[in-house]
Amino acid sequence: MKDVEKYLLNLLNDDDYIVTAISGGPDSMCLLDILVKVRKYKKIKIIVAHVNHNVRVIESENEKVQVEKYCKDNNLIFEYMKIEKYGNDNFHDYARSVRYNFFDELVSKYNAKFLMTAHHGDDLMETILMRVVRGSSLSGYAGFLKENNIGKYTVVRPLITKTKLEIQEYMDNNNLWYAIDKSNLKDVYTRNRYRKYILPKLKDENKNVHLKFLKFSEKLNELSNFLEKYTDDVYRSIIKEKKINIKALLKEDKVVIDNILSRYLYNFYKNNIYMINDVNIDAIYKCIINKRSNVIIDLPGNYKFIKSYSFGYILRDDTKEAYKYKINDEVHINGYGVIKRLSSSNETDNNIIYLDSAEISLPLFVRSRKVGDKMLVKNMHFEKRVKNIFIDCKIPLDIRDNYPIVVDSLDNILWIPGLKKSQFDRKNSTKYDIILKYER
């Protein structure tokens, strides 16, 4: 591990604060031991971040005690958190999110320059292989970097050139304490199957295959960085206010399009970008080139990608509940405007309607759309589906379900404010006693 120690000595300066993710396993305790040795030469401050996942209850408590004791014996700052309750999301995804939020908080608390994790060469191989099988983006296929500057701080993985076996031998030869997580031996987890059955075969072919994977990762990252720089200006011209200009996008080469879509998705998923793979990118591309004007596809994490005429965009699928409000003097429809009763008006556009109370059933309501809604449109002799009215008027898909519709007490559709009036409009007659005005 002398080369790792030398690398850290060149990287670190006196008075640097380093947050280290320490589980108590052999990998993280190896990293911590090396950092303690580096501290003899550099006046660094080491913050040990320990997360109790609260799954192996007894073992986890023991590991917490041992890591805390190690910190006390070596004059290290110990920071601890316990995950008390898990959400409904995937266990590993949720735990990872909580863990890195904790690390972020500690980086801010201590104004740390680095976050260090104990990911090693075998971890990189597993990650790359899993993403090749699952599908990913160019940068995704590269796995993870040795150093990754994320703005406020740099994530560093000093052990990336080492194998699991080398780490194990270092710990045993130096008689250092570490914990064993038996769940890492279970075949139920995908990563464990790669670790137990695939990596040994690759190492039989080349004992330094982990370094070949590292070189592969570095080359892919170089290509990804070049592509990122190339698409910088293009991205800003194609995507504005979180919407994609489809015509402008389709002028680019496919590899540039894929990269733009990957970057666009990152703005929504950020630390959860691992949820996205090449299948999702391909689905969005097919959505964009679809000849239909309006298309919606589902994405992971309750997101939807919407193609609406010349633009494409992502929305969180937080579907609003259906609403129905009684119309008195004035009613506000959240996000859509207001409907007012007037005493008089000379306007004739679709933002106003004139009704005869003798022809309709009071009271009046404004509600959201229902499946199968139809309306007798003014100057037409047959009913037209509200869905088709929205299509004709080019109303974006994401606002159709909650667009205001005015009905009487028998649920006859009288008016789609701003779009179409029904046969019940009486502006051209002298017989009307209700005037409704729509203001966006």
TILUM-547113 format. One record per atom (N, C-alpha, C): residue in one letter; x, y, z. Coordinates in pm, whole numbers, padded with zeros to 5 digits, always signed. Example, Ala and Ser with C-alpha at 12.3 -4.5 7.8 and 13.67 -1.06 7.14 Angstrom:
BEGIN
A+01319-00569+00780A+01230-00450+00780A+01320-00330+00780S+01285-00225+00708S+01367-00106+00714S+01290+00003+00787
***
This chain:
BEGIN
M+00081-00122+00000M+00000+00000+00000M+00086+00128+00000K+00215+00111-00019K+00304+00227-00018K+00269+00325-00129D+00226+00274-00246D+00191+00362-00356D+00065+00443-00325V-00028+00384-00252V-00149+00457-00210V-00110+00566-00111E-00022+00533-00019E+00024+00630+00080E+00096+00747+00011K+00179+00715-00086K+00251+00819-00161K+00153+00909-00237Y+00052+00847-00299Y-00050+00923-00372Y-00119+01023-00279L-00155+00978-00160L-00224+01066-00064L-00133+01177-00013L-00007+01146+00005L+00089+01249+00049L+00101+01361-00055N+00096+01324-00182N+00103+01424-00289N-00028+01502-00304L-00138+01436-00271L-00270+01498-00288L-00303+01596-00177L-00268+01561-00053L-00316+01634+00064L-00219+01741+00110N-00277+01843+00174N-00198+01953+00232N-00227+01963+00381D-00140+02030+00452D-00164+02055+00594D-00297+02126+00612D-00366+02089+00718D-00494+02150+00758D-00612+02114+00668D-00591+02021+00574D-00705+01971+00497D-00797+01888+00585Y-00929+01906+00568Y-01027+01822+00636Y-01075+01716+00537I-01075+01592+00581I-01116+01481+00495I-01228+01404+00563V-01344+01397+00497V-01452+01311+00545V-01431+01173+00483T-01429+01069+00567T-01407+00933+00517T-01528+00847+00550A-01576+00774+00449A-01690+00684+00467A-01638+00551+00522I-01663+00525+00650I-01606+00408+00717I-01717+00319+00770S-01730+00201+00710S-01832+00106+00754S-01782+00015+00865G-01650-00004+00869G-01591-00100+00962G-01545-00225+00891G-01577-00238+00762G-01532-00351+00683G-01384-00339+00651P-01322-00445+00594P-01178-00443+00567P-01135-00331+00472D-01216-00300+00372D-01179-00197+00274D-01168-00059+00339S-01273-00021+00413S-01274+00112+00473S-01173+00124+00587M-01153+00015+00663M-01055+00021+00772M-00913+00024+00717C-00892-00034+00601C-00763-00025+00534C-00735+00120+00494L-00835+00184+00432L-00821+00325+00394L-00793+00411+00517L-00865+00386+00624L-00848+00466+00745L-00709+00448+00804D-00659+00326+00805D-00525+00301+00857D-00420+00377+00776I-00436+00378+00644I-00340+00449+00558I-00347+00599+00584L-00467+00654+00600L-00481+00797+00628L-00417+00835+00762V-00430+00746+00861V-00367+00771+00991V-00214+00775+00976K-00161+00689+00889K-00016+00691+00864K+00025+00820+00792V-00057+00864+00698V-00028+00988+00625V-00027+01107+00720R-00109+01101+00822R-00121+01210+00918R+00010+01234+00994K+00097+01137+00995K+00228+01157+01059K+00312+01261+00985Y+00281+01276+00854Y+00360+01366+00770Y+00282+01492+00729K+00151+01482+00728K+00067+01596+00692K-00033+01620+00805K-00050+01745+00842K-00140+01779+00954K-00285+01785+00906I-00336+01670+00868I-00473+01663+00816I-00570+01632+00929K-00696+01669+00908K-00803+01640+01003K-00894+01534+00941I-00907+01421+01008I-00985+01308+00954I-01118+01296+01027I-01227+01306+00950I-01361+01289+01005I-01413+01153+00960V-01442+01066+01053V-01492+00932+01023V-01645+00936+01022A-01704+00907+00907A-01851+00906+00892A-01898+00761+00891H-01968+00722+00995H-02013+00583+01010H-02166+00578+01008V-02220+00495+00919V-02365+00480+00905V-02407+00341+00951N-02501+00336+01044N-02561+00211+01088N-02686+00188+01006H-02684+00088+00918H-02798+00062+00830H-02912-00008+00902N-02888-00051+01025N-02995-00103+01110N-03063-00226+01048V-02983-00311+00982V-03035-00434+00924V-02982-00554+01002R-02852-00560+01020R-02790-00662+01106R-02778-00600+01246V-02885-00602+01321V-02899-00517+01440V-02783-00533+01538I-02757-00654+01584I-02652-00676+01685I-02515-00646+01627E-02487-00701+01508E-02356-00680+01445E-02330-00532+01420S-02433-00461+01373S-02417-00318+01342S-02383-00237+01466E-02446-00269+01578E-02416-00197+01702E-02273-00224+01748N-02230-00348+01733N-02092-00383+01769N-01991-00311+01681E-02023-00301+01551E-01934-00233+01458E-01922-00085+01491K-02035-00026+01530K-02034+00115+01570K-01942+00136+01690V-01951+00046+01789V-01867+00056+01908V-01719+00044+01872Q-01686-00050+01785Q-01547-00073+01749Q-01489+00044+01668V-01567+00096+01573V-01519+00209+01492V-01501+00333+01580E-01596+00355+01668E-01586+00470+01758E-01463+00457+01849K-01436+00336+01898K-01319+00312+01982K-01190+00340+01904Y-01187+00294+01776Y-01070+00318+01692Y-01045+00469+01678C-01153+00543+01659C-01141+00689+01644C-01088+00753+01772K-01138+00707+01886K-01093+00762+02014K-00945+00731+02037D-00904+00608+02006D-00765+00567+02025D-00670+00642+01933N-00720+00685+01817N-00633+00750+01718N-00661+00899+01701N-00739+00954+01794N-00768+01098+01793N-00831+01143+01661L-00937+01072+01620L-01010+01104+01498L-01149+01155+01536I-01206+01237+01452I-01342+01287+01475I-01441+01181+01429F-01530+01139+01518F-01628+01035+01487F-01766+01097+01469E-01828+01072+01354E-01964+01118+01324E-02048+00996+01289Y-02167+00991+01345Y-02248+00869+01335Y-02393+00901+01301M-02453+00814+01221M-02597+00822+01199M-02655+00681+01188K-02780+00667+01225K-02849+00539+01218K-02976+00556+01136I-02994+00470+01039I-03116+00473+00959I-03225+00402+01038E-03317+00480+01093E-03420+00424+01180E-03531+00355+01103K-03563+00410+00985K-03676+00357+00909K-03650+00374+00760Y-03685+00273+00685Y-03665+00277+00540Y-03795+00315+00469G-03779+00384+00356G-03895+00421+00276G-03940+00302+00192N-04029+00330+00099N-04082+00223+00014N-03995+00196-00108D-03889+00275-00124D-03802+00258-00241D-03715+00134-00225N-03642+00103-00331N-03544-00005-00327N-03449+00016-00210F-03425-00090-00132F-03343-00079-00010F-03207-00017-00039H-03136-00070-00138H-03001-00023-00166H-03001+00122-00216D-03098+00155-00300D-03108+00292-00351D-03136+00390-00238Y-03229+00352-00152Y-03265+00441-00041Y-03147+00458+00055A-03081+00347+00089A-02968+00353+00182A-02856+00438+00124R-02830+00423-00004R-02725+00502-00068R-02757+00650-00062S-02883+00684-00091S-02926+00824-00088S-02908+00884+00051V-02953+00811+00155V-02940+00860+00293V-02793+00876+00330R-02714+00777+00291R-02570+00778+00323R-02501+00900+00266Y-02525+00927+00137Y-02455+01038+00074Y-02509+01174+00118N-02634+01180+00156N-02685+01304+00216N-02613+01333+00347F-02588+01228+00424F-02513+01240+00550F-02371+01288+00523F-02307+01230+00422F-02171+01272+00387F-02167+01418+00343D-02266+01457+00264D-02274+01597+00219D-02284+01693+00337E-02367+01656+00433E-02384+01741+00552E-02253+01756+00628L-02178+01647+00639L-02050+01653+00711L-01946+01735+00635V-01945+01722+00503V-01853+01803+00422V-01880+01951+00447S-02008+01988+00448S-02044+02128+00473S-02010+02169+00616K-02038+02082+00711K-02014+02113+00853K-01867+02145+00879Y-01778+02068+00819Y-01634+02084+00845Y-01562+02159+00732N-01640+02203+00632N-01580+02268+00516N-01467+02182+00459A-01497+02054+00445A-01397+01956+00401A-01366+01972+00252K-01244+01940+00219K-01200+01949+00080K-01225+01818+00005F-01224+01706+00082F-01236+01573+00020F-01338+01486+00094L-01406+01402+00016L-01481+01289+00068L-01412+01166+00013M-01364+01078+00101M-01292+00959+00056M-01373+00833+00084T-01378+00746-00015T-01445+00618+00000T-01345+00506-00032A-01378+00386+00011A-01283+00274-00001A-01310+00186-00122H-01373+00240-00225H-01396+00161-00346H-01262+00119-00406H-01254-00008-00444H-01127-00062-00496H-01146-00116-00638G-01041-00178-00691G-01043-00224-00829G-01150-00326-00859D-01176-00417-00764D-01282-00516-00785D-01419-00449-00792D-01439-00348-00709D-01566-00273-00712D-01587-00209-00849L-01478-00154-00905L-01488-00090-01037L-01525-00192-01143M-01462-00309-01139M-01493-00415-01236M-01640-00456-01227E-01686-00477-01105E-01825-00517-01084E-01921-00413-01140T-01891-00286-01112T-01979-00177-01156T-01985-00170-01308I-01869-00178-01373I-01865-00170-01520I-01941-00288-01582L-01916-00408-01531L-01983-00526-01587L-02135-00519-01569M-02177-00477-01451M-02321-00465-01425M-02386-00364-01518R-02318-00255-01544R-02376-00152-01631R-02374-00194-01778V-02272-00272-01818V-02271-00324-01955V-02390-00416-01975V-02418-00501-01877V-02530-00595-01888V-02663-00521-01880R-02671-00423-01790R-02796-00350-01768R-02820-00243-01874G-02711-00183-01922G-02721-00070-02015G-02697+00059-01942S-02629+00154-02007S-02599+00281-01943S-02560+00383-02049S-02512+00498-02003S-02460+00601-02093S-02309+00582-02106L-02244+00665-02189L-02099+00654-02209L-02025+00670-02077S-02058+00774-02002S-01991+00795-01874S-02033+00688-01773G-02156+00637-01786G-02202+00531-01697G-02123+00402-01716Y-02093+00368-01842Y-02015+00248-01869Y-01874+00258-01810A-01828+00380-01786A-01693+00401-01730A-01686+00368-01582G-01799+00348-01517G-01797+00316-01374G-01781+00441-01291F-01675+00446-01211F-01650+00564-01128F-01503+00606-01139L-01478+00731-01107L-01345+00790-01120L-01263+00776-00992K-01132+00782-01009K-01045+00787-00892K-01064+00919-00819E-01074+01027-00894E-01102+01159-00839E-01218+01221-00916N-01317+01268-00846N-01434+01327-00910N-01471+01457-00840N-01439+01569-00904N-01471+01700-00847N-01617+01730-00873I-01695+01745-00765I-01838+01770-00782I-01876+01912-00738G-01778+02000-00738G-01806+02140-00708G-01759+02181-00571K-01837+02147-00469K-01802+02186-00332K-01682+02108-00280Y-01666+01987-00327Y-01557+01902-00280Y-01524+01798-00385T-01419+01719-00358T-01377+01615-00451T-01394+01478-00385V-01461+01388-00456V-01471+01250-00409V-01345+01176-00455V-01276+01113-00362V-01150+01045-00392V-01161+00898-00352R-01113+00810-00440R-01112+00666-00414R-00968+00616-00424P-00892+00631-00317P-00748+00601-00320P-00715+00454-00348L-00808+00362-00320L-00780+00219-00333L-00820+00162-00468I-00850+00246-00564I-00905+00199-00691I-00806+00111-00768T-00676+00124-00739T-00575+00042-00808T-00550-00091-00737K-00619-00115-00625K-00596-00235-00547K-00712-00334-00560T-00680-00463-00543T-00784-00565-00544T-00832-00594-00403K-00942-00663-00394K-00996-00704-00265K-00895-00793-00191L-00827-00880-00265L-00729-00970-00205L-00612-00893-00146E-00564-00792-00217E-00452-00712-00166E-00490-00639-00036I-00612-00591-00033I-00660-00522+00088I-00670-00619+00204Q-00725-00737+00176Q-00740-00839+00280Q-00604-00879+00337E-00507-00898+00249E-00372-00937+00293E-00309-00827+00377Y-00329-00702+00337Y-00274-00589+00413Y-00332-00588+00555M-00462-00607+00567M-00527-00605+00698M-00478-00721+00786D-00470-00839+00725D-00429-00957+00803D-00282-00949+00842N-00197-00905+00751N-00053-00896+00779N-00022-00794+00888N-00107-00691+00898N-00085-00587+00999N-00170-00608+01124N-00240-00724+01126N-00321-00761+01242N-00419-00650+01281L-00490-00597+01182L-00583-00487+01204L-00727-00540+01216W-00806-00472+01301W-00945-00515+01320W-01031-00472+01202Y-01126-00558+01165Y-01229-00523+01068Y-01349-00614+01089A-01463-00567+01044A-01587-00644+01056A-01617-00714+00924I-01690-00823+00931I-01733-00897+00812I-01885-00889+00802D-01932-00836+00690D-02075-00829+00662D-02113-00955+00583K-02181-01048+00649K-02214-01176+00586K-02313-01162+00471S-02384-01049+00465S-02477-01029+00353S-02402-01016+00220N-02272-00982+00227N-02191-00972+00104N-02164-01108+00042L-02202-01216+00111L-02181-01351+00060L-02307-01409-00003K-02419-01340+00010K-02547-01393-00037K-02565-01372-00188D-02608-01477-00256D-02626-01470-00402D-02748-01390-00443V-02834-01353-00348V-02955-01280-00381V-02922-01143-00439Y-02805-01089-00405Y-02765-00958-00454Y-02683-00972-00583T-02719-00894-00684T-02654-00903-00815T-02504-00884-00805R-02462-00780-00733R-02318-00751-00722R-02242-00869-00663N-02301-00938-00567N-02235-01052-00505N-02212-01166-00605R-02305-01185-00697R-02289-01292-00797R-02174-01260-00892Y-02163-01132-00930Y-02048-01092-01013Y-01919-01116-00936R-01919-01079-00809R-01800-01088-00724R-01754-01233-00706K-01852-01322-00687K-01819-01461-00654K-01790-01548-00776Y-01858-01520-00889Y-01851-01613-01001Y-01784-01559-01126I-01794-01430-01150I-01741-01376-01276I-01600-01320-01261L-01577-01239-01156L-01445-01180-01138L-01334-01285-01125P-01355-01394-01050P-01247-01495-01042P-01206-01549-01178K-01302-01567-01270K-01270-01617-01405K-01185-01516-01481L-01219-01388-01467L-01141-01284-01535L-00999-01276-01478K-00989-01295-01348K-00856-01289-01285K-00772-01411-01321D-00838-01522-01353D-00765-01639-01402D-00698-01609-01535E-00762-01526-01615E-00707-01488-01745E-00592-01388-01729N-00606-01297-01633N-00504-01194-01610N-00516-01147-01466K-00416-01172-01385K-00425-01136-01243K-00434-00985-01222N-00394-00907-01322N-00402-00761-01314N-00516-00705-01399V-00617-00787-01419V-00728-00745-01504V-00797-00619-01449H-00790-00599-01319H-00853-00479-01259H-00789-00351-01312L-00658-00359-01343L-00590-00241-01398L-00630-00218-01544K-00663-00326-01614K-00714-00312-01752K-00850-00244-01750F-00934-00283-01654F-01064-00219-01640F-01049-00071-01603L-00950-00042-01519L-00924+00097-01482L-00883+00178-01604K-00799+00122-01689K-00757+00190-01813K-00877+00211-01904F-00960+00109-01915F-01083+00118-01995F-01171+00231-01943S-01186+00237-01812S-01267+00341-01748S-01211+00480-01779E-01081+00495-01767E-01018+00625-01792E-01035+00669-01937K-01024+00575-02032K-01042+00609-02173K-01186+00652-02203L-01281+00580-02146L-01421+00618-02166L-01448+00755-02107N-01390+00783-01992N-01409+00915-01931N-01347+01026-02015E-01232+00998-02078E-01170+01096-02168E-01263+01126-02286L-01320+01021-02344L-01413+01038-02455L-01539+01113-02410S-01587+01077-02293S-01707+01142-02239S-01681+01290-02214N-01564+01323-02160N-01529+01464-02134N-01519+01543-02264F-01460+01480-02368F-01450+01547-02499F-01589+01575-02554L-01675+01475-02545L-01812+01489-02595L-01888+01596-02517E-01866+01601-02385E-01931+01703-02302E-01892+01843-02347K-01763+01865-02370K-01716+01997-02414K-01775+02033-02551Y-01780+01933-02639Y-01832+01958-02773Y-01979+01999-02770T-02054+01939-02680T-02199+01963-02678T-02241+02079-02588D-02146+02141-02519D-02182+02251-02428D-02267+02358-02494D-02215+02416-02602D-02287+02525-02669D-02416+02475-02734V-02410+02355-02790V-02527+02296-02855V-02638+02277-02752Y-02602+02230-02636Y-02700+02204-02530Y-02774+02331-02492R-02700+02437-02474R-02763+02564-02432R-02857+02619-02538S-02830+02590-02665S-02915+02641-02772S-03039+02554-02793I-03029+02427-02754I-03139+02333-02777I-03234+02325-02659I-03182+02340-02538I-03265+02325-02418I-03274+02457-02343K-03394+02509-02337K-03420+02635-02267K-03544+02619-02180E-03534+02670-02058E-03644+02660-01961E-03689+02514-01944K-03590+02424-01942K-03612+02280-01919K-03692+02212-02029K-03700+02276-02146K-03770+02215-02259K-03674+02194-02376I-03691+02082-02444I-03605+02046-02557I-03671+02092-02687N-03597+02167-02766N-03641+02205-02900N-03615+02085-02991I-03718+02012-03025I-03702+01885-03095I-03640+01905-03235K-03685+02004-03309K-03631+02026-03444K-03482+02054-03439A-03441+02137-03343A-03298+02170-03330A-03218+02047-03288L-03274+01967-03198L-03204+01848-03149L-03179+01749-03262L-03278+01727-03346L-03267+01626-03450L-03172+01665-03564K-03119+01785-03562K-03017+01827-03660K-02879+01772-03623E-02864+01726-03499E-02735+01678-03451E-02716+01529-03480D-02589+01484-03474D-02558+01342-03489D-02617+01264-03371K-02642+01137-03393K-02706+01055-03290K-02624+01050-03161V-02492+01042-03172V-02410+01034-03050V-02420+01162-02968V-02435+01276-03037V-02452+01404-02967V-02592+01410-02905I-02691+01361-02979I-02828+01359-02926I-02834+01277-02797D-02773+01159-02799D-02774+01073-02680D-02707+01142-02562N-02598+01212-02589N-02526+01281-02482N-02608+01397-02426I-02675+01469-02514I-02762+01579-02469I-02876+01525-02383L-02935+01414-02426L-03044+01355-02349L-02994+01304-02213S-02873+01248-02210S-02815+01201-02083S-02794+01318-01987R-02741+01427-02040R-02717+01544-01956R-02849+01605-01909Y-02946+01607-01998Y-03077+01660-01964Y-03140+01579-01850L-03129+01448-01858L-03183+01361-01754L-03112+01381-01622Y-02981+01405-01628Y-02904+01424-01504Y-02957+01542-01424N-03004+01645-01493N-03056+01763-01423N-03177+01730-01336F-03245+01621-01368F-03361+01580-01289F-03325+01472-01187Y-03236+01380-01226Y-03207+01266-01139Y-03087+01289-01047K-02990+01368-01092K-02870+01401-01012K-02809+01276-00949N-02809+01266-00814N-02745+01153-00747N-02814+01020-00775N-02934+01025-00832N-03006+00902-00866N-02996+00868-01015I-02895+00922-01081I-02881+00902-01225I-02859+00755-01258Y-02813+00675-01161Y-02794+00531-01183Y-02926+00462-01217M-03039+00529-01191M-03170+00472-01224M-03195+00473-01374I-03116+00553-01447I-03135+00570-01591I-03035+00485-01667N-03078+00421-01774N-02987+00345-01859N-03016+00374-02006D-02944+00302-02093D-02958+00329-02236D-03098+00297-02289V-03169+00208-02222V-03307+00177-02262V-03394+00302-02250N-03375+00377-02142N-03451+00500-02122N-03415+00606-02226I-03285+00617-02257I-03239+00713-02359I-03301+00678-02494D-03298+00549-02529D-03356+00504-02657D-03506+00530-02661A-03573+00508-02548A-03718+00530-02543A-03752+00676-02566I-03673+00766-02507I-03696+00909-02526I-03670+00947-02672Y-03564+00892-02731Y-03533+00922-02871Y-03646+00876-02963K-03698+00756-02939K-03809+00705-03020K-03934+00791-03001C-03952+00839-02879C-04065+00929-02851C-04052+01057-02932I-03930+01110-02938I-03904+01237-03007I-03926+01225-03158I-03883+01112-03217I-03895+01097-03363I-04031+01041-03405N-04115+01007-03305N-04249+00957-03335N-04327+01062-03416K-04399+01019-03516K-04471+01112-03602K-04593+01174-03533R-04637+01111-03425R-04749+01168-03350R-04706+01296-03280S-04797+01390-03269S-04764+01520-03208S-04752+01512-03057N-04828+01423-02995N-04828+01412-02849N-04803+01269-02806V-04696+01250-02729V-04659+01117-02680V-04609+01131-02536I-04645+01034-02453I-04595+01031-02315I-04534+00894-02288I-04415+00893-02225I-04356+00767-02182I-04320+00777-02034D-04324+00666-01964D-04288+00661-01824D-04137+00646-01808L-04083+00709-01704L-03942+00697-01669L-03933+00654-01522P-03817+00603-01480P-03802+00564-01339P-03824+00681-01244G-03862+00649-01121G-03875+00751-01018G-03995+00841-01033N-04104+00789-01091N-04229+00866-01107N-04214+00988-01197Y-04124+00980-01294Y-04112+01086-01393Y-04177+01041-01524K-04216+01138-01604K-04266+01112-01738K-04193+01202-01836F-04165+01150-01957F-04116+01235-02065F-04233+01261-02159I-04254+01387-02190I-04368+01429-02271I-04320+01496-02398K-04366+01443-02511K-04347+01513-02638K-04478+01583-02669S-04470+01715-02683S-04589+01792-02715S-04556+01886-02831Y-04590+01841-02951Y-04563+01915-03073Y-04414+01936-03092S-04363+02058-03085S-04222+02084-03118S-04129+02076-02997F-04182+02040-02882F-04099+02040-02762F-04113+01908-02685G-04009+01877-02610G-04011+01762-02521G-03964+01805-02384Y-04021+01745-02281Y-03981+01784-02146Y-04018+01675-02047I-03958+01685-01928I-03982+01588-01821I-04065+01652-01712L-04158+01574-01660L-04238+01619-01546L-04244+01508-01443R-04245+01549-01318R-04268+01454-01210R-04415+01413-01216D-04442+01285-01203D-04579+01235-01215D-04654+01247-01082D-04668+01370-01037D-04747+01396-00916D-04888+01435-00960T-04964+01335-01000T-05096+01359-01056T-05187+01430-00955K-05245+01541-00997K-05335+01615-00908K-05470+01544-00900E-05533+01556-00787E-05665+01498-00770E-05768+01576-00852A-05871+01504-00896A-05979+01570-00969A-06046+01673-00879Y-06093+01783-00939Y-06155+01888-00860Y-06290+01926-00920K-06374+01986-00836K-06504+02038-00880K-06544+02149-00784Y-06553+02273-00838Y-06586+02389-00755Y-06717+02452-00804K-06797+02491-00710K-06920+02564-00742K-06886+02706-00783I-06953+02755-00889I-06928+02891-00937I-07027+02988-00873N-06975+03077-00792N-07057+03185-00738N-07016+03314-00808D-06968+03412-00736D-06925+03536-00802D-06788+03521-00868E-06702+03436-00805E-06564+03423-00856E-06507+03292-00803V-06436+03219-00890V-06372+03095-00848V-06233+03088-00909H-06135+03058-00825H-05996+03046-00871H-05962+02899-00893I-05903+02870-01006I-05860+02734-01038I-05708+02733-01033N-05652+02662-00936N-05509+02666-00910N-05427+02637-01036G-05343+02736-01074G-05255+02720-01189G-05320+02749-01323Y-05451+02771-01326Y-05520+02787-01453Y-05592+02921-01467G-05609+02995-01360G-05671+03125-01372G-05796+03138-01286V-05887+03230-01328V-06005+03260-01249V-06127+03275-01341I-06245+03234-01292I-06372+03254-01363I-06457+03348-01279K-06504+03457-01343K-06582+03559-01272K-06720+03573-01336R-06817+03611-01254R-06949+03647-01307R-06951+03797-01329L-06998+03838-01448L-07005+03979-01483L-07152+04022-01494S-07174+04152-01480S-07310+04204-01498S-07336+04241-01643S-07229+04275-01715S-07244+04310-01858S-07110+04298-01928S-07114+04283-02060S-06992+04275-02140S-07028+04276-02287N-06935+04323-02372N-06953+04321-02517N-06853+04227-02585E-06774+04157-02506E-06673+04067-02564E-06739+03946-02627T-06670+03888-02726T-06728+03774-02797T-06632+03656-02812D-06510+03669-02762D-06413+03561-02783D-06443+03442-02691N-06357+03342-02694N-06380+03219-02617N-06348+03232-02469N-06307+03352-02426N-06282+03375-02285N-06407+03423-02211I-06522+03426-02282I-06646+03470-02219I-06763+03390-02274I-06863+03367-02190I-06981+03295-02236I-07106+03359-02175Y-07215+03356-02254Y-07343+03415-02214Y-07445+03301-02207L-07508+03282-02091L-07597+03169-02068L-07737+03214-02024D-07835+03132-02062D-07974+03153-02020D-08005+03050-01912S-08030+03095-01791S-08053+03004-01679S-08174+02914-01700A-08266+02955-01788A-08384+02873-01814A-08351+02749-01897E-08237+02749-01965E-08199+02638-02053E-08104+02538-01986I-08052+02575-01871I-07953+02490-01805I-07998+02461-01662S-07927+02372-01595S-07961+02335-01457S-07859+02397-01362L-07907+02482-01273L-07820+02547-01176L-07808+02459-01051P-07698+02475-00976P-07589+02570-00993P-07488+02524-01099L-07395+02615-01129L-07288+02585-01224L-07162+02545-01148F-07080+02464-01215F-06955+02416-01155F-06842+02428-01256V-06721+02435-01206V-06602+02419-01289V-06530+02296-01235R-06494+02206-01324R-06431+02081-01281R-06318+02042-01376S-06244+01939-01334S-06140+01884-01421S-06202+01782-01517R-06126+01743-01616R-06175+01655-01721R-06207+01515-01669K-06305+01453-01729K-06337+01313-01704K-06316+01233-01832V-06287+01105-01815V-06270+01018-01931V-06401+01013-02009G-06392+01033-02140G-06510+01025-02226G-06590+01153-02238D-06542+01264-02179D-06612+01392-02189D-06641+01431-02334K-06765+01477-02357K-06803+01526-02489K-06879+01657-02474M-06876+01739-02580M-06946+01867-02575M-07009+01897-02711L-07130+01954-02707L-07193+02005-02829L-07133+02143-02858V-07038+02146-02947V-06966+02271-02977V-07056+02364-03056K-07045+02492-03024K-07126+02593-03091K-07104+02588-03242N-07213+02599-03315N-07214+02599-03463N-07179+02462-03522M-07182+02357-03441M-07165+02221-03491M-07292+02143-03458H-07317+02034-03530H-07441+01960-03512H-07418+01821-03451F-07301+01804-03392F-07273+01676-03328F-07178+01700-03209E-07176+01600-03120E-07087+01609-03004E-06942+01583-03045K-06852+01654-02978K-06710+01634-03004K-06640+01599-02873R-06551+01503-02878R-06477+01464-02759R-06388+01579-02711V-06388+01601-02581V-06302+01705-02523V-06156+01674-02553K-06122+01545-02553K-05986+01504-02586K-05945+01558-02723N-06035+01549-02821N-06003+01596-02957N-05999+01748-02964I-06080+01814-02883I-06075+01960-02876I-05937+02004-02826F-05887+01936-02723F-05754+01968-02671F-05647+01946-02778I-05662+01839-02854I-05564+01811-02961I-05569+01922-03066D-05689+01958-03109D-05704+02063-03211D-05647+02196-03164C-05665+02225-03034C-05618+02353-02978C-05473+02345-02931K-05409+02230-02952K-05268+02209-02916K-05241+02238-02768I-05327+02184-02683I-05307+02196-02539I-05207+02090-02495P-05098+02128-02428P-04997+02030-02385P-05057+01917-02302L-05002+01799-02319L-05055+01680-02252L-05059+01695-02100D-04956+01759-02045D-04943+01760-01899D-05047+01847-01830I-05119+01932-01905I-05219+02017-01838I-05363+01981-01876R-05378+01882-01963R-05513+01849-02009R-05604+01795-01899D-05550+01706-01815D-05635+01640-01715D-05694+01738-01615N-05628+01851-01594N-05676+01946-01494N-05721+02079-01554Y-05735+02080-01687Y-05783+02202-01753Y-05929+02226-01711P-05968+02353-01681P-06104+02381-01632P-06213+02357-01737I-06320+02295-01694I-06437+02271-01778I-06561+02315-01699V-06645+02400-01759V-06764+02452-01691V-06883+02365-01728V-06956+02319-01625V-07071+02231-01644V-07188+02282-01561D-07309+02233-01595D-07424+02263-01508D-07441+02149-01409S-07550+02152-01329S-07567+02053-01223S-07598+01913-01277L-07634+01904-01405L-07656+01774-01469L-07532+01726-01543D-07422+01798-01527D-07291+01768-01585D-07287+01786-01736N-07379+01868-01790N-07368+01908-01930N-07252+02006-01945I-07163+01981-02040I-07049+02071-02060I-07097+02195-02136L-07080+02311-02072L-07125+02438-02129L-07013+02514-02197W-06889+02492-02149W-06782+02581-02194W-06647+02524-02152I-06552+02529-02244I-06411+02503-02208I-06342+02639-02217P-06324+02707-02105P-06277+02847-02104P-06151+02868-02187G-06158+02968-02271G-06045+03003-02356G-06033+02922-02482L-06113+02813-02494L-06099+02725-02610L-06226+02716-02694K-06335+02666-02635K-06458+02644-02711K-06581+02670-02625K-06686+02722-02690K-06816+02737-02626K-06910+02629-02679S-07011+02600-02599S-07110+02500-02640S-07228+02568-02710Q-07324+02486-02749Q-07447+02536-02810Q-07531+02620-02712F-07493+02616-02585F-07570+02690-02485F-07531+02840-02481D-07427+02878-02554D-07389+03020-02555D-07498+03102-02625R-07537+03215-02562R-07648+03296-02614R-07605+03440-02641K-07484+03464-02679K-07440+03601-02706K-07521+03665-02818N-07555+03589-02919N-07626+03645-03034N-07777+03657-03010S-07817+03624-02887S-07957+03636-02849S-07969+03742-02741T-08086+03796-02725T-08107+03895-02618T-08144+03827-02488K-08161+03693-02495K-08207+03622-02377K-08092+03552-02306Y-08028+03620-02216Y-07927+03559-02131Y-07924+03637-02000D-07894+03568-01892D-07889+03634-01763D-07765+03595-01681I-07677+03516-01742I-07551+03480-01677I-07436+03508-01773I-07337+03583-01725I-07217+03611-01805I-07096+03564-01723L-07018+03474-01782L-06896+03426-01715L-06773+03467-01797K-06674+03517-01726K-06551+03564-01788K-06433+03481-01735Y-06346+03437-01826Y-06227+03360-01787Y-06103+03445-01803E-06022+03451-01698E-05895+03524-01703E-05784+03430-01661R-05682+03420-01745R-05568+03332-01713R-05482+03398-01606
***
